[in-house]
């Protein structure tokens, strides 16, 4: 059993003993400590979202109940994506957000990803304070007249897609004219909701859905790497598709497969997008130290400025 505490959140395997894995007791303790750190004024709203992994429903109930017991109002987006909730926190003017996902980790894992009021991951200082508060375990909860509220809030993926379509550099007419055939491998999580919906709004009518039912039963290792995407590569070729799309369970990792069934990984995706955007508008780029230096080369080609950041969120 494993429990990892970092700026990325509180990640662990489900089951086992307290403080040795992500147990219900650990979930309540860390959400309580997060509440005490993130709520600093009158704003007492924290958005919650989850991917489709098997433990998600259980963890969601524990998280929402704990937040309510701390006097916090909870809009629950239910099944959604990490990028969507990051935008939703800002749109709702919430005090913070919690994403229940272990990202690309296997099914036995889950995580409490913790966001501030800017829709960004909490700082290392806040993370350390949360860990210290759990060590001290000096918690108190709201009395009955001051407990928070719960609201199920659907439709945020559609809102997110509409925000994407508003971007000047998203040319729906050009995409529709291509009459594309696209295969999507969403590893049976929330990408199966979001990615086909986005493609349809972009004018792609021929979508072949591979593992797009959000059941949480991952058909293969959920990290979108070449060695895990054999079915997608084969489907692109056999279906004469133009390309394939692979995402991880919470849809913050993306890989493509080209028309020959060859993997076009995340680093190339980053560079290709930057090249396109910088060809339309000037600006700076940033990537972390584990990314390809090709982004630097592309940025300089377009007379832009590149900065490197530390590995991490």
C-alpha positions in Angstrom: 0.0 0.0 0.0 1.2 3.5 -0.8 0.3 7.1 0.3 2.2 10.0 -1.3 1.9 13.6 -0.1 3.1 16.3 -2.5 2.2 19.6 -4.2 0.4 17.5 -6.8 -2.0 16.3 -4.1 -2.5 13.3 -1.8 -2.2 10.2 -3.9 -2.5 6.6 -2.7 -3.8 3.1 -3.3 -7.3 2.3 -2.1 -7.6 0.0 0.9 -5.2 -0.9 3.7 -4.4 0.9 6.9 -4.6 4.6 7.9 -1.6 6.7 6.9 -0.3 3.8 4.8 -2.7 4.2 1.8 -5.6 6.4 0.8 -8.2 5.2 3.3 -11.5 6.9 4.2 -9.9 8.3 7.4 -7.0 9.8 5.4 -9.4 11.3 2.9 -11.4 13.1 5.7 -8.2 14.3 7.4 -6.6 15.8 4.3 -9.8 17.4 3.0 -10.4 18.9 6.5 -6.9 20.3 6.5 -7.3 21.6 2.9 -10.5 23.3 4.0 -8.8 25.1 6.9 -6.0 26.3 4.5 -8.0 27.3 1.5 -10.9 29.1 3.2 -9.5 32.4 4.3 -12.6 34.7 4.0 -16.3 34.9 3.2 -15.9 32.7 0.0 -16.8 29.2 1.2 -17.3 27.4 -2.1 -15.1 24.5 -3.3 -15.8 22.7 -6.6 -15.5 18.9 -6.7 -15.0 16.7 -9.8 -14.0 13.1 -10.4 -12.8 10.8 -13.2 -14.5 7.5 -13.8 -12.2 5.2 -11.8 -13.9 2.6 -9.7 -13.2 4.3 -6.3 -14.4 7.7 -7.5 -18.0 7.5 -6.3 -16.9 6.4 -2.8 -14.1 9.1 -2.6 -16.5 11.7 -3.9 -19.0 11.0 -1.1 -16.3 11.3 1.6 -14.9 14.5 0.1 -18.3 16.3 -0.3 -19.5 15.2 3.1 -16.3 16.5 4.7 -16.5 19.8 2.9 -20.1 20.3 4.0 -19.2 19.5 7.6 -16.7 22.3 7.4 -19.4 24.8 6.4 -18.4 24.8 2.7 -20.8 24.9 -0.2 -20.1 22.2 -2.8 -20.9 22.4 -6.5 -20.3 18.8 -7.6 -19.5 18.6 -11.3 -19.5 14.8 -11.0 -17.7 13.1 -14.0 -15.6 15.7 -15.8 -12.0 16.6 -16.7 -9.1 18.3 -14.9 -8.9 21.1 -17.4 -12.6 21.7 -17.1 -12.6 22.0 -13.3 -9.6 24.3 -13.5 -11.7 26.7 -15.6 -14.8 26.1 -13.6 -13.1 27.3 -10.4 -12.4 30.6 -12.0 -15.8 30.9 -13.7 -17.7 30.1 -10.5 -15.3 32.4 -8.5 -14.8 29.5 -6.0 -12.3 29.5 -3.2 -10.8 26.3 -4.6 -11.3 23.0 -6.3 -10.7 19.3 -5.7 -10.1 16.8 -8.5 -10.6 13.2 -7.6 -8.2 11.4 -10.0 -4.9 9.5 -9.9 -4.3 10.8 -13.5 -2.5 8.1 -15.5 -2.0 5.6 -12.6 -3.7 2.2 -12.6 -7.2 1.5 -11.1 -6.1 0.8 -7.5 -5.0 4.4 -7.2 -6.9 7.6 -6.5 -5.8 11.1 -5.5 -7.0 14.4 -4.0 -5.7 17.0 -6.5 -6.1 20.4 -4.7 -6.7 23.8 -6.5 -6.6 27.4 -5.3 -9.1 30.1 -6.3 -7.2 30.7 -9.6 -7.8 27.1 -10.7 -4.1 26.4 -10.2 -2.5 23.7 -8.0 -1.9 24.9 -4.5 1.6 26.2 -3.6 4.3 24.1 -1.9 3.8 26.2 1.2 0.1 25.5 1.3 0.8 21.8 0.7 3.3 21.7 3.6 0.7 23.5 5.9 -1.9 20.9 5.0 0.5 18.0 5.9 1.4 19.7 9.1 -2.2 20.2 10.1 -2.9 16.5 9.5 0.1 15.7 11.7 -1.4 17.9 14.5 -4.9 16.6 13.9 -6.4 19.6 15.7 -9.7 19.8 13.8 -13.1 21.2 14.4 -16.3 21.2 12.3 -19.3 23.4 11.8 -22.4 23.2 14.0 -25.7 22.3 12.5 -26.8 25.9 11.5 -23.5 26.5 9.7 -22.9 23.4 7.7 -22.4 23.8 4.0 -24.7 22.9 1.0 -24.5 20.5 -1.9 -25.4 21.1 -5.5 -25.0 18.7 -8.4 -23.9 20.8 -11.3 -24.0 19.2 -14.7 -23.1 20.7 -18.1 -19.7 22.0 -17.5 -18.0 19.9 -20.2 -20.4 21.5 -22.7 -19.6 24.9 -21.3 -15.9 24.2 -21.6 -16.3 23.1 -25.2 -18.2 26.3 -26.0 -15.3 28.3 -24.5 -12.9 26.4 -26.8 -15.0 27.2 -29.9 -14.8 30.9 -29.0 -11.1 31.0 -29.6 -10.1 32.8 -32.8 -7.6 30.2 -33.8 -10.1 27.3 -33.7 -11.3 27.1 -37.3 -14.4 24.9 -37.2 -15.2 25.6 -40.9 -11.7 24.3 -42.0 -12.0 21.2 -39.7 -15.4 20.4 -41.0 -14.3 20.7 -44.6 -11.7 17.9 -44.0 -14.4 15.3 -43.4 -12.2 13.6 -40.9 -12.4 10.1 -39.5 -11.0 10.0 -36.0 -10.6 7.1 -33.5 -10.8 8.0 -29.8 -9.3 5.8 -27.0 -10.6 7.3 -23.7 -9.6 4.4 -21.5 -13.2 4.1 -20.3 -13.1 7.3 -18.3 -14.3 10.9 -18.7 -12.5 11.5 -21.9 -15.2 9.3 -23.4 -17.6 12.1 -22.6 -15.5 15.1 -23.4 -13.4 14.2 -26.5 -16.2 12.9 -28.8 -18.4 15.8 -27.8 -15.6 18.3 -28.7 -15.0 16.6 -32.0 -18.7 16.7 -32.9 -18.8 20.4 -32.1 -15.7 20.8 -34.3 -17.6 19.3 -37.3 -16.2 15.8 -37.1 -19.0 13.4 -37.8 -17.2 10.1 -38.3 -15.9 9.3 -34.8 -14.9 5.7 -33.9 -15.1 5.4 -30.1 -12.7 2.9 -28.5 -13.1 2.4 -24.8 -15.3 5.5 -24.4 -17.8 4.2 -21.8 -16.9 5.9 -18.4 -17.1 2.6 -16.5 -13.7 3.0 -14.8 -12.6 -0.4 -16.0 -9.3 0.5 -17.8 -8.8 -1.8 -20.7 -5.0 -1.2 -20.7 -2.4 0.9 -18.7 -4.1 4.3 -18.7 -0.9 6.3 -19.4 -1.1 7.4 -23.1 2.2 6.0 -24.2 3.0 4.1 -27.4 3.4 0.7 -25.7 -0.1 1.0 -24.2 -1.9 2.0 -27.4 -1.7 -1.0 -29.6 -5.5 -1.2 -30.1 -5.7 2.4 -31.1 -2.9 2.2 -33.5 -4.5 -0.9 -35.1 -7.9 0.7 -35.3 -6.6 3.9 -37.0 -5.1 1.7 -39.8 -8.0 -0.8 -40.1 -10.6 2.0 -40.2 -8.6 4.2 -42.6 -8.9 7.0 -40.1 -7.0 10.2 -40.4 -5.7 10.0 -36.9 -6.3 8.7 -33.4 -6.6 10.4 -30.0 -5.6 9.0 -26.7 -6.2 10.6 -23.3 -5.6 9.6 -19.7 -8.5 9.1 -17.2 -8.8 12.8 -16.2 -8.0 14.2 -19.7 -4.9 16.2 -18.9 -2.6 13.9 -20.9 -2.9 13.7 -24.7 -1.3 11.7 -27.4 -2.0 11.2 -31.1 -1.6 8.4 -33.6 -1.1 9.4 -37.2 -2.8 7.8 -40.3 -0.1 5.1 -40.5 -0.7 4.0 -36.9 2.5 5.6 -35.6 2.5 7.3 -32.2 2.7 11.1 -32.1 3.5 11.8 -28.5 2.8 14.5 -26.0 6.1 16.4 -26.6 5.4 16.6 -30.3 1.9 17.7 -29.6 3.2 20.6 -27.5 5.6 21.7 -30.2 3.0 21.4 -33.0 0.5 23.5 -31.1 3.1 26.1 -30.2 4.2 26.3 -33.8 0.6 26.9 -35.0 -0.2 29.4 -32.3 3.0 31.4 -32.7 2.4 31.6 -36.4 -0.8 33.4 -35.7 0.2 35.6 -32.7 3.3 36.6 -31.0 4.1 35.6 -27.4 6.2 33.6 -24.9 6.2 29.9 -24.2 7.0 27.9 -21.1 7.6 24.2 -20.5 9.1 22.2 -17.7 12.6 20.8 -17.7 11.5 17.3 -18.6 10.0 18.5 -22.0 11.7 18.5 -25.4 14.0 21.5 -26.2 12.3 21.6 -29.6 9.8 24.1 -28.0 12.7 26.5 -27.5 13.8 26.1 -31.2 10.2 26.7 -32.4 9.8 29.7 -30.2 13.0 31.3 -31.4 12.0 30.7 -35.0 8.9 32.8 -34.3 11.0 35.5 -32.5 9.4 34.6 -29.2 10.8 34.2 -25.7 11.0 30.8 -24.0 11.3 30.0 -20.3 11.9 26.7 -18.5 10.2 25.8 -15.2 10.8 23.1 -12.7 9.4 19.7 -13.2 6.0 19.4 -11.5 2.6 21.2 -11.6 
